[in-house]
């Protein structure tokens, strides 16, 4: 079974770089990678917060949030 | 040809989590992943700095530095 990985972003330049390089480099034979634009999918902000996401871009895998560089604080997207 | 990816860390708990989860999730059919412990390999601090690494853990791919959460500033390792 593949592990779920969610990449949260907000379309910012820092986010795009992280999406292309880091999210794009994940092993798709092991991970189902979902890309979520929190600027557009505001309904998923609470889910991201619960997963420990403080800023975007961030990658959530196995219950852990990994903030990759810093594009925008989650609070700025509300 | 595989792309080179270098994961810099300093053995900190934040680093270990990022190494296991993020560096461990990279597609090894596309990336040659090198793990560098900057606390032990101080000679490579300048290389990391040149790549734009400000703190560990960080992943450098295609000339870009991606800081993953925050374990320690590079300056603390000198």
Backbone of each chain as nested JSON, in Angstrom:
{
  "chains": [
    {"id": "A", "residues": [
      {"number": 1, "name": "UNK", "atoms": {"N": [0.828, -1.189, 0.0], "CA": [0.0, 0.0, 0.0], "C": [0.871, 1.251, 0.0]}},
      {"number": 2, "name": "UNK", "atoms": {"N": [0.447, 2.227, -0.767], "CA": [1.239, 3.453, -0.821], "C": [0.952, 4.34, 0.391]}},
      {"number": 3, "name": "UNK", "atoms": {"N": [1.964, 5.081, 0.783], "CA": [1.823, 6.046, 1.866], "C": [1.299, 7.344, 1.278]}},
      {"number": 4, "name": "UNK", "atoms": {"N": [0.413, 7.969, 2.006], "CA": [-0.145, 9.235, 1.561], "C": [0.801, 10.379, 1.953]}},
      {"number": 5, "name": "UNK", "atoms": {"N": [1.054, 11.241, 1.013], "CA": [1.834, 12.449, 1.291], "C": [1.051, 13.631, 0.743]}},
      {"number": 6, "name": "UNK", "atoms": {"N": [0.907, 14.664, 1.543], "CA": [0.172, 15.847, 1.09], "C": [1.113, 17.042, 1.08]}},
      {"number": 7, "name": "UNK", "atoms": {"N": [1.19, 17.688, -0.067], "CA": [2.014, 18.884, -0.196], "C": [1.079, 20.089, -0.213]}},
      {"number": 8, "name": "UNK", "atoms": {"N": [1.193, 20.925, 0.815], "CA": [0.352, 22.119, 0.921], "C": [1.134, 23.329, 0.416]}},
      {"number": 9, "name": "UNK", "atoms": {"N": [0.492, 24.132, -0.384], "CA": [1.164, 25.329, -0.875], "C": [0.141, 26.432, -1.08]}},
      {"number": 10, "name": "UNK", "atoms": {"N": [0.642, 27.584, -1.569], "CA": [-0.259, 28.711, -1.804], "C": [0.092, 29.428, -3.102]}},
      {"number": 11, "name": "UNK", "atoms": {"N": [0.752, 28.696, -3.992], "CA": [1.052, 29.268, -5.294], "C": [2.205, 30.261, -5.317]}},
      {"number": 12, "name": "UNK", "atoms": {"N": [2.843, 30.477, -4.171], "CA": [3.948, 31.433, -4.107], "C": [5.19, 30.861, -4.8]}},
      {"number": 13, "name": "UNK", "atoms": {"N": [6.127, 31.733, -5.184], "CA": [7.339, 31.248, -5.865], "C": [8.108, 30.214, -5.047]}},
      {"number": 14, "name": "UNK", "atoms": {"N": [8.211, 30.452, -3.744], "CA": [8.907, 29.483, -2.886], "C": [8.177, 28.138, -2.923]}},
      {"number": 15, "name": "UNK", "atoms": {"N": [6.829, 28.22, -2.966], "CA": [6.012, 27.003, -3.002], "C": [6.225, 26.238, -4.304]}},
      {"number": 16, "name": "UNK", "atoms": {"N": [6.265, 26.969, -5.405], "CA": [6.398, 26.329, -6.712], "C": [7.734, 25.604, -6.816]}},
      {"number": 17, "name": "UNK", "atoms": {"N": [8.791, 26.255, -6.34], "CA": [10.109, 25.619, -6.366], "C": [10.105, 24.336, -5.547]}},
      {"number": 18, "name": "UNK", "atoms": {"N": [9.518, 24.399, -4.36], "CA": [9.481, 23.214, -3.49], "C": [8.617, 22.122, -4.098]}},
      {"number": 19, "name": "UNK", "atoms": {"N": [7.546, 22.53, -4.747], "CA": [6.674, 21.527, -5.368], "C": [7.408, 20.808, -6.487]}},
      {"number": 20, "name": "UNK", "atoms": {"N": [8.048, 21.61, -7.347], "CA": [8.724, 21.006, -8.495], "C": [9.892, 20.138, -8.056]}},
      {"number": 21, "name": "UNK", "atoms": {"N": [10.666, 20.65, -7.099], "CA": [11.891, 19.935, -6.735], "C": [11.647, 18.841, -5.705]}},
      {"number": 22, "name": "UNK", "atoms": {"N": [11.027, 19.194, -4.599], "CA": [10.934, 18.222, -3.502], "C": [9.739, 17.292, -3.682]}},
      {"number": 23, "name": "UNK", "atoms": {"N": [8.533, 17.875, -3.823], "CA": [7.367, 17.008, -4.01], "C": [7.526, 16.189, -5.285]}},
      {"number": 24, "name": "UNK", "atoms": {"N": [8.121, 16.806, -6.301], "CA": [8.319, 16.112, -7.571], "C": [9.354, 15.003, -7.51]}},
      {"number": 25, "name": "UNK", "atoms": {"N": [10.164, 15.006, -6.466], "CA": [11.227, 14.011, -6.359], "C": [10.833, 12.799, -5.523]}},
      {"number": 26, "name": "UNK", "atoms": {"N": [9.642, 12.852, -4.946], "CA": [9.217, 11.724, -4.101], "C": [8.975, 10.483, -4.951]}},
      {"number": 27, "name": "UNK", "atoms": {"N": [9.247, 9.362, -4.372], "CA": [9.095, 8.08, -5.055], "C": [7.61, 7.735, -5.194]}},
      {"number": 28, "name": "UNK", "atoms": {"N": [7.101, 7.897, -6.407], "CA": [5.665, 7.678, -6.636], "C": [5.268, 6.21, -6.573]}},
      {"number": 29, "name": "UNK", "atoms": {"N": [6.252, 5.331, -6.546], "CA": [5.904, 3.916, -6.377], "C": [5.6, 3.616, -4.913]}},
      {"number": 30, "name": "UNK", "atoms": {"N": [5.995, 4.544, -4.03], "CA": [5.77, 4.348, -2.59], "C": [4.797, 5.346, -2.002]}},
      {"number": 31, "name": "UNK", "atoms": {"N": [4.628, 6.486, -2.688], "CA": [3.806, 7.554, -2.129], "C": [2.739, 8.026, -3.1]}},
      {"number": 32, "name": "UNK", "atoms": {"N": [1.554, 8.191, -2.559], "CA": [0.499, 8.891, -3.279], "C": [0.624, 10.349, -2.871]}},
      {"number": 33, "name": "UNK", "atoms": {"N": [0.992, 11.194, -3.806], "CA": [1.24, 12.593, -3.469], "C": [0.058, 13.451, -3.914]}},
      {"number": 34, "name": "UNK", "atoms": {"N": [-0.536, 14.122, -2.952], "CA": [-1.621, 15.048, -3.262], "C": [-1.101, 16.466, -3.108]}},
      {"number": 35, "name": "UNK", "atoms": {"N": [-1.403, 17.312, -4.073], "CA": [-0.978, 18.712, -4.027], "C": [-2.202, 19.554, -3.687]}},
      {"number": 36, "name": "UNK", "atoms": {"N": [-2.125, 20.303, -2.598], "CA": [-3.275, 21.097, -2.148], "C": [-2.898, 22.581, -2.126]}},
      {"number": 37, "name": "UNK", "atoms": {"N": [-3.626, 23.373, -2.882], "CA": [-3.422, 24.831, -2.907], "C": [-4.345, 25.448, -1.857]}},
      {"number": 38, "name": "UNK", "atoms": {"N": [-3.754, 25.853, -0.741], "CA": [-4.566, 26.32, 0.386], "C": [-5.187, 27.691, 0.136]}},
      {"number": 39, "name": "UNK", "atoms": {"N": [-4.676, 28.399, -0.841], "CA": [-5.311, 29.663, -1.201], "C": [-6.644, 29.421, -1.889]}},
      {"number": 40, "name": "UNK", "atoms": {"N": [-6.71, 28.326, -2.632], "CA": [-7.933, 27.982, -3.354], "C": [-8.822, 27.032, -2.561]}},
      {"number": 41, "name": "UNK", "atoms": {"N": [-8.2, 26.138, -1.806], "CA": [-8.966, 25.153, -1.046], "C": [-8.947, 25.52, 0.43]}},
      {"number": 42, "name": "UNK", "atoms": {"N": [-9.585, 26.627, 0.746], "CA": [-9.548, 27.125, 2.125], "C": [-10.219, 26.168, 3.1]}},
      {"number": 43, "name": "UNK", "atoms": {"N": [-11.108, 25.344, 2.596], "CA": [-11.778, 24.363, 3.448], "C": [-10.787, 23.373, 4.053]}},
      {"number": 44, "name": "UNK", "atoms": {"N": [-9.596, 23.298, 3.471], "CA": [-8.617, 22.338, 3.97], "C": [-7.588, 22.961, 4.907]}},
      {"number": 45, "name": "UNK", "atoms": {"N": [-7.78, 24.234, 5.22], "CA": [-6.858, 24.89, 6.153], "C": [-6.85, 24.216, 7.521]}},
      {"number": 46, "name": "UNK", "atoms": {"N": [-8.042, 23.823, 7.995], "CA": [-8.098, 23.24, 9.34], "C": [-7.419, 21.87, 9.367]}},
      {"number": 47, "name": "UNK", "atoms": {"N": [-7.563, 21.145, 8.278], "CA": [-6.89, 19.843, 8.162], "C": [-5.367, 20.039, 8.216]}},
      {"number": 48, "name": "UNK", "atoms": {"N": [-4.892, 21.054, 7.493], "CA": [-3.45, 21.333, 7.483], "C": [-2.978, 21.732, 8.878]}},
      {"number": 49, "name": "UNK", "atoms": {"N": [-3.765, 22.573, 9.531], "CA": [-3.414, 23.006, 10.883], "C": [-3.335, 21.826, 11.84]}},
      {"number": 50, "name": "UNK", "atoms": {"N": [-4.313, 20.938, 11.731], "CA": [-4.321, 19.76, 12.617], "C": [-3.091, 18.884, 12.391]}},
      {"number": 51, "name": "UNK", "atoms": {"N": [-2.598, 18.892, 11.158], "CA": [-1.42, 18.086, 10.837], "C": [-0.126, 18.762, 11.291]}},
      {"number": 52, "name": "UNK", "atoms": {"N": [-0.271, 19.987, 11.845], "CA": [0.908, 20.669, 12.36], "C": [1.525, 21.667, 11.402]}},
      {"number": 53, "name": "UNK", "atoms": {"N": [0.836, 21.928, 10.296], "CA": [1.378, 22.867, 9.316], "C": [1.25, 24.297, 9.846]}},
      {"number": 54, "name": "UNK", "atoms": {"N": [2.356, 25.015, 9.866], "CA": [2.384, 26.396, 10.35], "C": [2.556, 27.374, 9.196]}},
      {"number": 55, "name": "UNK", "atoms": {"N": [3.203, 26.912, 8.138], "CA": [3.46, 27.766, 6.982], "C": [3.528, 26.891, 5.74]}},
      {"number": 56, "name": "UNK", "atoms": {"N": [3.42, 27.549, 4.594], "CA": [3.582, 26.816, 3.335], "C": [4.853, 27.306, 2.649]}},
      {"number": 57, "name": "UNK", "atoms": {"N": [5.471, 26.487, 1.803], "CA": [5.088, 25.121, 1.491], "C": [5.415, 24.146, 2.628]}},
      {"number": 58, "name": "UNK", "atoms": {"N": [4.595, 23.103, 2.709], "CA": [4.821, 22.067, 3.711], "C": [4.393, 20.72, 3.154]}},
      {"number": 59, "name": "UNK", "atoms": {"N": [5.079, 19.708, 3.633], "CA": [4.792, 18.349, 3.211], "C": [4.411, 17.557, 4.454]}},
      {"number": 60, "name": "UNK", "atoms": {"N": [3.259, 16.895, 4.395], "CA": [2.835, 16.076, 5.532], "C": [2.903, 14.606, 5.127]}},
      {"number": 61, "name": "UNK", "atoms": {"N": [3.687, 13.857, 5.895], "CA": [3.85, 12.427, 5.637], "C": [3.881, 11.709, 6.971]}},
      {"number": 62, "name": "UNK", "atoms": {"N": [3.195, 10.591, 7.043], "CA": [3.214, 9.776, 8.256], "C": [2.967, 10.597, 9.519]}},
      {"number": 63, "name": "UNK", "atoms": {"N": [2.024, 11.529, 9.421], "CA": [1.652, 12.293, 10.598], "C": [2.623, 13.39, 10.988]}},
      {"number": 64, "name": "UNK", "atoms": {"N": [3.637, 13.615, 10.189], "CA": [4.608, 14.656, 10.519], "C": [4.578, 15.752, 9.467]}},
      {"number": 65, "name": "UNK", "atoms": {"N": [4.687, 16.993, 9.928], "CA": [4.693, 18.13, 9.008], "C": [6.126, 18.599, 8.785]}},
      {"number": 66, "name": "UNK", "atoms": {"N": [6.498, 18.718, 7.53], "CA": [7.826, 19.215, 7.183], "C": [7.667, 20.51, 6.415]}},
      {"number": 67, "name": "UNK", "atoms": {"N": [8.095, 21.602, 7.039], "CA": [8.03, 22.91, 6.394], "C": [9.264, 23.064, 5.526]}},
      {"number": 68, "name": "UNK", "atoms": {"N": [9.051, 23.384, 4.279], "CA": [10.157, 23.458, 3.33], "C": [10.37, 24.922, 2.949]}},
      {"number": 69, "name": "UNK", "atoms": {"N": [11.468, 25.483, 3.429], "CA": [11.684, 26.926, 3.293], "C": [10.458, 27.656, 3.827]}},
      {"number": 70, "name": "UNK", "atoms": {"N": [10.266, 28.9, 3.439], "CA": [9.131, 29.629, 3.986], "C": [8.534, 30.536, 2.931]}},
      {"number": 71, "name": "UNK", "atoms": {"N": [7.284, 30.265, 2.582], "CA": [6.593, 31.103, 1.612], "C": [5.63, 32.047, 2.303]}},
      {"number": 72, "name": "UNK", "atoms": {"N": [4.726, 31.475, 3.09], "CA": [3.719, 32.28, 3.784], "C": [3.243, 31.529, 5.017]}},
      {"number": 73, "name": "UNK", "atoms": {"N": [2.948, 32.285, 6.06], "CA": [2.351, 31.666, 7.243], "C": [0.918, 31.258, 6.939]}},
      {"number": 74, "name": "UNK", "atoms": {"N": [0.495, 30.205, 7.584], "CA": [-0.87, 29.725, 7.369], "C": [-1.886, 30.813, 7.73]}},
      {"number": 75, "name": "UNK", "atoms": {"N": [-1.549, 31.569, 8.754], "CA": [-2.472, 32.62, 9.21], "C": [-2.731, 33.655, 8.111]}},
      {"number": 76, "name": "UNK", "atoms": {"N": [-1.8, 33.82, 7.199], "CA": [-1.964, 34.798, 6.116], "C": [-2.932, 34.304, 5.044]}},
      {"number": 77, "name": "UNK", "atoms": {"N": [-3.308, 33.044, 5.12], "CA": [-4.169, 32.461, 4.077], "C": [-5.627, 32.399, 4.495]}},
      {"number": 78, "name": "UNK", "atoms": {"N": [-5.88, 32.784, 5.735], "CA": [-7.256, 32.674, 6.249], "C": [-8.127, 33.837, 5.79]}}
    ]},
    {"id": "B", "residues": [
      {"number": 1, "name": "UNK", "atoms": {"N": [20.796, 9.819, -16.573], "CA": [21.716, 10.132, -15.481], "C": [20.932, 10.593, -14.256]}},
      {"number": 2, "name": "UNK", "atoms": {"N": [21.347, 10.136, -13.121], "CA": [20.645, 10.527, -11.9], "C": [21.035, 11.938, -11.469]}},
      {"number": 3, "name": "UNK", "atoms": {"N": [20.091, 12.599, -10.832], "CA": [20.338, 13.923, -10.279], "C": [20.912, 13.747, -8.881]}},
      {"number": 4, "name": "UNK", "atoms": {"N": [21.873, 14.587, -8.579], "CA": [22.49, 14.525, -7.258], "C": [21.642, 15.312, -6.261]}},
      {"number": 5, "name": "UNK", "atoms": {"N": [21.394, 14.711, -5.119], "CA": [20.696, 15.409, -4.037], "C": [21.532, 15.223, -2.779]}},
      {"number": 6, "name": "UNK", "atoms": {"N": [21.759, 16.307, -2.061], "CA": [22.551, 16.212, -0.831], "C": [21.705, 16.641, 0.348]}},
      {"number": 7, "name": "UNK", "atoms": {"N": [21.601, 15.768, 1.308], "CA": [20.854, 16.073, 2.531], "C": [21.87, 16.384, 3.627]}},
      {"number": 8, "name": "UNK", "atoms": {"N": [21.847, 17.628, 4.105], "CA": [22.76, 18.058, 5.167], "C": [22.04, 18.015, 6.502]}},
      {"number": 9, "name": "UNK", "atoms": {"N": [22.687, 17.459, 7.489], "CA": [22.069, 17.421, 8.813], "C": [23.149, 17.508, 9.886]}},
      {"number": 10, "name": "UNK", "atoms": {"N": [22.699, 17.476, 11.127], "CA": [23.661, 17.555, 12.228], "C": [23.296, 16.572, 13.337]}},
      {"number": 11, "name": "UNK", "atoms": {"N": [22.553, 15.547, 12.978], "CA": [22.232, 14.522, 13.955], "C": [21.141, 14.879, 14.943]}},
      {"number": 12, "name": "UNK", "atoms": {"N": [20.564, 16.06, 14.8], "CA": [19.521, 16.502, 15.734], "C": [18.211, 15.738, 15.48]}},
      {"number": 13, "name": "UNK", "atoms": {"N": [17.324, 15.693, 16.473], "CA": [16.058, 14.961, 16.283], "C": [15.262, 15.448, 15.085]}},
      {"number": 14, "name": "UNK", "atoms": {"N": [15.229, 16.762, 14.887], "CA": [14.514, 17.312, 13.728], "C": [15.154, 16.802, 12.43]}},
      {"number": 15, "name": "UNK", "atoms": {"N": [16.501, 16.718, 12.469], "CA": [17.236, 16.241, 11.289], "C": [16.918, 14.778, 10.993]}},
      {"number": 16, "name": "UNK", "atoms": {"N": [16.89, 13.978, 12.048], "CA": [16.669, 12.539, 11.872], "C": [15.287, 12.289, 11.273]}},
      {"number": 17, "name": "UNK", "atoms": {"N": [14.278, 13.019, 11.77], "CA": [12.921, 12.865, 11.238], "C": [12.885, 13.235, 9.761]}},
      {"number": 18, "name": "UNK", "atoms": {"N": [13.528, 14.348, 9.423], "CA": [13.524, 14.781, 8.023], "C": [14.297, 13.806, 7.147]}},
      {"number": 19, "name": "UNK", "atoms": {"N": [15.364, 13.265, 7.692], "CA": [16.155, 12.305, 6.91], "C": [15.329, 11.053, 6.626]}},
      {"number": 20, "name": "UNK", "atoms": {"N": [14.707, 10.543, 7.681], "CA": [13.935, 9.307, 7.509], "C": [12.742, 9.51, 6.599]}},
      {"number": 21, "name": "UNK", "atoms": {"N": [12.04, 10.612, 6.797], "CA": [10.791, 10.807, 6.066], "C": [11.006, 11.415, 4.686]}},
      {"number": 22, "name": "UNK", "atoms": {"N": [11.7, 12.534, 4.637], "CA": [11.786, 13.256, 3.363], "C": [12.916, 12.706, 2.485]}},
      {"number": 23, "name": "UNK", "atoms": {"N": [14.134, 12.698, 3.024], "CA": [15.244, 12.178, 2.219], "C": [14.979, 10.709, 1.871]}},
      {"number": 24, "name": "UNK", "atoms": {"N": [14.372, 9.984, 2.798], "CA": [14.076, 8.574, 2.561], "C": [12.985, 8.338, 1.54]}},
      {"number": 25, "name": "UNK", "atoms": {"N": [12.223, 9.378, 1.238], "CA": [11.095, 9.231, 0.304], "C": [11.458, 9.614, -1.127]}},
      {"number": 26, "name": "UNK", "atoms": {"N": [12.682, 10.097, -1.311], "CA": [13.07, 10.512, -2.669], "C": [13.202, 9.3, -3.582]}},
      {"number": 27, "name": "UNK", "atoms": {"N": [12.895, 9.519, -4.824], "CA": [12.927, 8.449, -5.821], "C": [14.385, 8.111, -6.165]}},
      {"number": 28, "name": "UNK", "atoms": {"N": [14.853, 6.989, -5.653], "CA": [16.26, 6.622, -5.844], "C": [16.571, 6.192, -7.275]}},
      {"number": 29, "name": "UNK", "atoms": {"N": [15.534, 5.996, -8.072], "CA": [15.799, 5.678, -9.482], "C": [16.155, 6.954, -10.242]}},
      {"number": 30, "name": "UNK", "atoms": {"N": [15.833, 8.108, -9.641], "CA": [16.124, 9.396, -10.3], "C": [17.177, 10.212, -9.57]}},
      {"number": 31, "name": "UNK", "atoms": {"N": [17.378, 9.911, -8.287], "CA": [18.289, 10.732, -7.489], "C": [19.35, 9.899, -6.782]}},
      {"number": 32, "name": "UNK", "atoms": {"N": [20.57, 10.407, -6.843], "CA": [21.638, 9.882, -6.001], "C": [21.626, 10.733, -4.751]}},
      {"number": 33, "name": "UNK", "atoms": {"N": [21.246, 10.143, -3.634], "CA": [21.097, 10.919, -2.404], "C": [22.315, 10.709, -1.509]}},
      {"number": 34, "name": "UNK", "atoms": {"N": [22.986, 11.796, -1.198], "CA": [24.113, 11.728, -0.277], "C": [23.697, 12.365, 1.05]}},
      {"number": 35, "name": "UNK", "atoms": {"N": [24.0, 11.696, 2.129], "CA": [23.669, 12.213, 3.456], "C": [24.951, 12.724, 4.092]}},
      {"number": 36, "name": "UNK", "atoms": {"N": [24.977, 14.003, 4.459], "CA": [26.189, 14.609, 5.016], "C": [25.91, 15.126, 6.421]}},
      {"number": 37, "name": "UNK", "atoms": {"N": [26.646, 14.618, 7.399], "CA": [26.533, 15.069, 8.787], "C": [27.526, 16.215, 8.978]}},
      {"number": 38, "name": "UNK", "atoms": {"N": [27.016, 17.423, 9.026], "CA": [27.899, 18.596, 9.085], "C": [28.587, 18.759, 10.432]}},
      {"number": 39, "name": "UNK", "atoms": {"N": [28.073, 18.091, 11.448], "CA": [28.761, 18.125, 12.734], "C": [30.043, 17.309, 12.672]}},
      {"number": 40, "name": "UNK", "atoms": {"N": [30.021, 16.256, 11.852], "CA": [31.202, 15.384, 11.704], "C": [32.062, 15.78, 10.514]}},
      {"number": 41, "name": "UNK", "atoms": {"N": [31.413, 16.255, 9.464], "CA": [32.147, 16.605, 8.244], "C": [32.221, 18.126, 8.124]}},
      {"number": 42, "name": "UNK", "atoms": {"N": [32.938, 18.742, 9.041], "CA": [32.998, 20.207, 9.066], "C": [33.646, 20.778, 7.805]}},
      {"number": 43, "name": "UNK", "atoms": {"N": [34.457, 19.978, 7.157], "CA": [35.101, 20.436, 5.927], "C": [34.074, 20.747, 4.848]}},
      {"number": 44, "name": "UNK", "atoms": {"N": [32.86, 20.253, 5.007], "CA": [31.847, 20.477, 3.974], "C": [30.903, 21.624, 4.302]}},
      {"number": 45, "name": "UNK", "atoms": {"N": [31.171, 22.305, 5.413], "CA": [30.334, 23.448, 5.781], "C": [30.35, 24.528, 4.693]}},
      {"number": 46, "name": "UNK", "atoms": {"N": [31.531, 24.792, 4.131], "CA": [31.612, 25.877, 3.141], "C": [30.852, 25.509, 1.869]}},
      {"number": 47, "name": "UNK", "atoms": {"N": [30.903, 24.235, 1.516], "CA": [30.142, 23.745, 0.35], "C": [28.64, 23.937, 0.592]}},
      {"number": 48, "name": "UNK", "atoms": {"N": [28.204, 23.62, 1.792], "CA": [26.778, 23.784, 2.124], "C": [26.397, 25.259, 2.083]}},
      {"number": 49, "name": "UNK", "atoms": {"N": [27.252, 26.087, 2.636], "CA": [26.998, 27.53, 2.631], "C": [26.887, 28.058, 1.213]}},
      {"number": 50, "name": "UNK", "atoms": {"N": [27.798, 27.634, 0.362], "CA": [27.78, 28.088, -1.04], "C": [26.494, 27.666, -1.732]}},
      {"number": 51, "name": "UNK", "atoms": {"N": [25.948, 26.535, -1.319], "CA": [24.698, 26.04, -1.925], "C": [23.479, 26.769, -1.361]}},
      {"number": 52, "name": "UNK", "atoms": {"N": [23.726, 27.662, -0.383], "CA": [22.616, 28.441, 0.143], "C": [22.015, 27.89, 1.423]}},
      {"number": 53, "name": "UNK", "atoms": {"N": [22.667, 26.892, 1.998], "CA": [22.146, 26.295, 3.232], "C": [22.385, 27.24, 4.403]}},
      {"number": 54, "name": "UNK", "atoms": {"N": [21.324, 27.559, 5.131], "CA": [21.41, 28.457, 6.286], "C": [21.245, 27.688, 7.586]}},
      {"number": 55, "name": "UNK", "atoms": {"N": [20.511, 26.581, 7.514], "CA": [20.254, 25.772, 8.706], "C": [20.1, 24.322, 8.277]}},
      {"number": 56, "name": "UNK", "atoms": {"N": [20.18, 23.445, 9.259], "CA": [19.933, 22.026, 8.981], "C": [18.661, 21.611, 9.706]}},
      {"number": 57, "name": "UNK", "atoms": {"N": [17.947, 20.607, 9.234], "CA": [18.245, 19.845, 8.026], "C": [17.917, 20.611, 6.75]}},
      {"number": 58, "name": "UNK", "atoms": {"N": [18.662, 20.309, 5.694], "CA": [18.418, 20.943, 4.402], "C": [18.738, 19.959, 3.287]}},
      {"number": 59, "name": "UNK", "atoms": {"N": [18.019, 20.136, 2.216], "CA": [18.204, 19.277, 1.051], "C": [18.597, 20.174, -0.108]}},
      {"number": 60, "name": "UNK", "atoms": {"N": [19.693, 19.847, -0.774], "CA": [20.113, 20.635, -1.933], "C": [19.936, 19.794, -3.188]}},
      {"number": 61, "name": "UNK", "atoms": {"N": [19.136, 20.315, -4.102], "CA": [18.89, 19.623, -5.374], "C": [18.867, 20.66, -6.487]}},
      {"number": 62, "name": "UNK", "atoms": {"N": [19.494, 20.343, -7.584], "CA": [19.482, 21.234, -8.747], "C": [19.827, 22.674, -8.375]}},
      {"number": 63, "name": "UNK", "atoms": {"N": [20.811, 22.822, -7.532], "CA": [21.285, 24.155, -7.194], "C": [20.402, 24.936, -6.245]}},
      {"number": 64, "name": "UNK", "atoms": {"N": [19.365, 24.309, -5.725], "CA": [18.48, 25.009, -4.793], "C": [18.54, 24.355, -3.422]}},
      {"number": 65, "name": "UNK", "atoms": {"N": [18.511, 25.207, -2.391], "CA": [18.533, 24.696, -1.02], "C": [17.124, 24.721, -0.441]}},
      {"number": 66, "name": "UNK", "atoms": {"N": [16.716, 23.594, 0.079], "CA": [15.405, 23.495, 0.725], "C": [15.614, 23.171, 2.198]}},
      {"number": 67, "name": "UNK", "atoms": {"N": [15.271, 24.146, 3.034], "CA": [15.393, 23.946, 4.476], "C": [14.139, 23.252, 4.961]}},
      {"number": 68, "name": "UNK", "atoms": {"N": [14.306, 22.155, 5.655], "CA": [13.169, 21.345, 6.089], "C": [13.034, 21.473, 7.602]}},
      {"number": 69, "name": "UNK", "atoms": {"N": [11.981, 22.171, 8.026], "CA": [11.853, 22.521, 9.441], "C": [13.156, 23.186, 9.912]}},
      {"number": 70, "name": "UNK", "atoms": {"N": [13.393, 23.212, 11.183], "CA": [14.593, 23.883, 11.657], "C": [15.204, 23.14, 12.829]}},
      {"number": 71, "name": "UNK", "atoms": {"N": [16.409, 22.652, 12.621], "CA": [17.102, 21.946, 13.694], "C": [18.148, 22.847, 14.327]}},
      {"number": 72, "name": "UNK", "atoms": {"N": [19.06, 23.343, 13.497], "CA": [20.144, 24.196, 13.992], "C": [20.627, 25.094, 12.873]}},
      {"number": 73, "name": "UNK", "atoms": {"N": [21.02, 26.31, 13.235], "CA": [21.617, 27.193, 12.242], "C": [23.012, 26.683, 11.893]}},
      {"number": 74, "name": "UNK", "atoms": {"N": [23.397, 26.939, 10.666], "CA": [24.715, 26.505, 10.223], "C": [25.804, 27.132, 11.089]}},
      {"number": 75, "name": "UNK", "atoms": {"N": [25.566, 28.37, 11.5], "CA": [26.569, 29.078, 12.302], "C": [26.846, 28.365, 13.624]}},
      {"number": 76, "name": "UNK", "atoms": {"N": [25.871, 27.605, 14.109], "CA": [26.048, 26.888, 15.374], "C": [26.944, 25.666, 15.216]}},
      {"number": 77, "name": "UNK", "atoms": {"N": [27.238, 25.296, 13.99], "CA": [28.022, 24.083, 13.734], "C": [29.494, 24.376, 13.473]}},
      {"number": 78, "name": "UNK", "atoms": {"N": [29.837, 25.656, 13.454], "CA": [31.225, 26.017, 13.123], "C": [32.147, 25.927, 14.315]}}
    ]}
  ]
}
